[in-house]
Amino acid sequence: MIGWLAGAVGGGTAVAATASGSFPLLVAGFLILGLGHGANQLARYAAADAQPPRRKGRMVSLIVWGGTIGAVVGPATLDPMAPVASRLGLDDLAG
């Protein structure tokens, strides 16, 4: 949970860096965001490790599919969120 919280803080830092135009802050945000990525990778291992041997492969595949769906749906929200970013005074791509 701490790793995922750090990832959320890193994402927020990266957004703030984008809004302020600060490259060093962007790099710092991405470094912190990497902690969330590491926590996500560990969750895959934990999900498989907590299951009986016959279900380990299925659990890992469900987690990988969840990540795949997120990788497709996440970028698809960019266009619908552009007006929200504009109303907040941010660049459309910050949506």
HUURDA-V353936 format. One record per backbone hydrogen bond with DSSP energy under -0.5 kcal/mol. CO is the residue of the C=O (numbers start at 1). NH is the residue of the N-H. If there is no record, write none. Layout:
BEGIN
((CO;NH) (CO;NH))
END
This chain:
BEGIN
((1;5) (2;6) (3;7) (4;8) (5;9) (6;10) (7;11) (8;12) (9;13) (10;14) (11;15) (12;16) (13;17) (14;18) (15;19) (16;20) (17;21) (17;22) (21;23) (22;26) (23;27) (24;28) (25;29) (26;30) (27;31) (28;32) (29;33) (30;34) (31;35) (32;35) (32;36) (33;37) (34;38) (35;39) (36;40) (37;41) (38;42) (39;43) (40;44) (41;45) (42;46) (43;47) (44;48) (45;49) (46;50) (48;51) (52;55) (52;56) (53;56) (55;59) (56;60) (57;61) (58;62) (59;63) (60;64) (61;65) (62;66) (63;67) (64;68) (65;69) (66;70) (67;71) (68;72) (69;73) (70;74) (71;75) (72;76) (73;77) (74;77) (75;78) (76;80) (77;81) (78;82) (79;82) (79;83) (81;85) (82;86) (83;87) (84;88) (85;90) (86;89) (91;94) (92;95))
END
